[in-house]
Amino acid sequence: MDRFAEACDRRDSGAIATLFTEDGILSGSAPILIGRPAIAQNYKSRLDQGFGNIRFQFQHYAQDGTWTAGSHAAQYISEALSD
């Protein structure tokens, strides 16, 4: 998760996409996206709009890294729109 947050701070959508497998799936409130190119484009759009300041807090996690439970926060930072 640190690599994800750091890539967001750098506004590097390509680095975010590499955290997914080639056929990775991103689901959420937007349409389901499949594959790194679609995921990279989605994050590029978000980052261009000021998405950032990602922070994670994990309360529970498997030692082998297969699952986590916790919370996250993100902001849309208006200053990013003027860059």
Secondary structure as UniProt FT lines:
FT   HELIX           2..10
FT   HELIX           13..17
FT   TURN            18..19
FT   TURN            22..23
FT   STRAND          25..26
FT   STRAND          33..34
FT   HELIX           36..48
FT   TURN            49..50
FT   STRAND          51..61
FT   TURN            63..64
FT   STRAND          68..76
FT   HELIX           78..82
//
